[in-house]
Amino acid sequence: MKRDSGYVWKLRYNGPGTDEQWQGVLDDLTLDLAGVEPGEYVELYYACATDVVDPTPYARAGLRACGQWYCAVVAETELPTTVWAMDEAALRHLGFRRRPAPHDTRWFTTARTARDAAHAVIAGLRDGRLCDDPTGFVSTDGIGRALQPPDQW
């Protein structure tokens, strides 16, 4: 992963899928996030897992009232590592951290732009929850309205 001074992310990955496929996921999710208003969010699911586990690996990007993006990836308390693998070191390397219990069902980080938020949740799922097929991602149909502030998910 690399970003320039303008915070433009480039997805680079040595696993399955091409750079163009990963870039397509990033572009699509960035478009989905462009319509989000403060207090709203979009979820990204790893559809490859729908027949394997419930819940499937997922992430969420929501916009705070201050204009900052809150990005969350499902943690082992909701999706145990005995059901779906997780790389905590990768999540930490990406800037994700955990909230104290009882609000520790997700790993979280923040982002400055919709594109940065899209990159964060894709990289969090890809590298942190080992969702390595770029054709397997599906975003929610439409925008969700948060019942709680995004930092309390």
C-alpha positions in Angstrom: 0.0 0.0 0.0 1.2 3.4 -0.8 -0.2 6.8 -0.6 1.1 10.1 -1.9 0.9 13.5 -0.3 -2.7 13.9 -1.5 -3.8 10.8 0.3 -4.5 8.8 -2.9 -4.4 5.1 -2.1 -3.0 2.5 -4.4 -4.0 -1.1 -3.5 -1.1 -3.5 -4.1 -1.4 -7.1 -3.1 0.5 -10.2 -4.0 -2.4 -12.7 -3.4 -5.3 -13.6 -5.7 -6.7 -11.1 -8.0 -5.1 -8.4 -10.1 -4.2 -4.8 -9.2 -7.0 -3.8 -11.5 -9.6 -5.9 -9.7 -8.6 -4.5 -6.3 -8.6 -1.0 -7.8 -12.2 -1.6 -9.0 -13.3 -2.6 -5.5 -11.8 0.6 -4.2 -13.4 2.7 -6.9 -16.8 1.2 -6.4 -16.8 1.6 -2.6 -15.5 5.1 -2.9 -18.5 5.9 -5.1 -20.9 4.3 -2.6 -19.4 6.4 0.2 -19.7 9.6 -1.8 -23.4 9.7 -1.0 -23.0 9.3 2.8 -24.1 12.1 5.1 -23.0 12.5 8.7 -24.4 9.7 10.8 -24.7 7.3 7.9 -22.6 4.4 6.9 -22.1 1.7 4.2 -21.2 -1.9 5.0 -18.9 -4.1 2.9 -19.4 -7.8 3.1 -17.2 -10.6 1.9 -19.8 -12.5 -0.1 -17.4 -15.5 -0.7 -18.1 -16.5 2.9 -21.9 -16.4 2.9 -22.3 -20.1 2.5 -19.5 -20.8 5.0 -20.0 -18.6 8.1 -22.6 -16.4 9.7 -22.0 -13.6 10.1 -19.8 -13.2 7.1 -16.7 -11.0 7.4 -17.7 -7.4 7.1 -16.6 -3.8 7.6 -18.4 -0.5 7.9 -17.4 3.1 7.0 -19.4 5.9 8.5 -19.2 9.6 8.4 -19.0 11.5 11.7 -20.6 14.9 12.2 -17.1 16.5 12.3 -16.4 15.2 8.8 -14.0 12.4 9.8 -14.7 8.9 8.7 -14.9 6.0 11.2 -13.9 2.6 9.8 -14.6 -0.7 11.5 -13.8 -4.3 10.8 -15.5 -7.2 12.5 -13.5 -8.5 15.4 -13.2 -12.1 16.9 -15.8 -11.4 19.5 -18.4 -11.3 16.8 -16.7 -13.6 14.2 -14.3 -15.9 16.1 -11.0 -16.8 14.7 -12.0 -20.5 15.0 -14.7 -19.7 12.3 -12.8 -17.2 10.1 -9.1 -16.3 10.3 -7.7 -13.0 11.4 -4.3 -11.3 11.4 -4.2 -8.9 14.3 -0.7 -7.8 13.4 -1.9 -6.8 9.9 -4.8 -4.8 11.4 -2.5 -3.0 13.8 -0.1 -2.3 10.9 -3.0 -0.7 9.0 -3.7 1.5 12.0 -6.7 -0.4 13.4 -7.2 -0.7 17.1 -9.7 -2.1 19.5 -12.1 -0.3 21.9 -12.3 -1.5 25.5 -15.0 -4.1 26.4 -17.9 -4.3 26.1 -17.6 -2.3 22.9 -14.9 -4.4 21.4 -16.9 -6.2 18.6 -14.9 -4.4 15.9 -11.4 -3.1 15.1 -11.5 0.6 14.1 -9.5 3.4 12.6 -10.3 6.8 11.2 -9.9 8.4 7.8 -10.0 11.8 6.3 -11.7 11.2 3.0 -14.2 8.7 1.5 -11.4 7.2 -0.6 -9.2 6.7 2.5 -12.2 5.2 4.3 -12.8 2.8 1.4 -9.2 1.8 1.4 -9.2 1.2 5.1 -12.1 -1.1 5.2 -11.0 -3.0 2.1 -7.4 -3.4 3.4 -8.8 -4.3 6.9 -10.9 -7.1 5.4 -8.3 -8.2 2.9 -5.2 -8.2 5.1 -6.7 -8.4 8.6 -9.6 -10.9 8.1 -7.9 -12.6 5.2 -10.6 -12.0 2.6 -8.4 -12.3 -0.4 -10.7 -12.5 -3.4 -11.4 -9.1 -4.9 -14.5 -10.5 -6.7 -16.0 -11.5 -3.4 -16.9 -8.1 -2.0 -20.4 -6.7 -1.9 -21.5 -3.4 -0.4 -24.9 -2.9 1.2 -27.7 -1.8 -1.1 -28.1 1.8 0.0 -26.9 3.7 3.0 -27.6 2.8 6.6 -28.5 5.3 9.3 -26.6 4.7 12.5 -28.7 4.4 15.7 -25.5 5.3 17.6 -22.7 7.6 16.8 -20.2 5.8 14.6 -17.5 5.6 17.3 -20.0 3.6 19.4 -20.5 0.8 16.9 
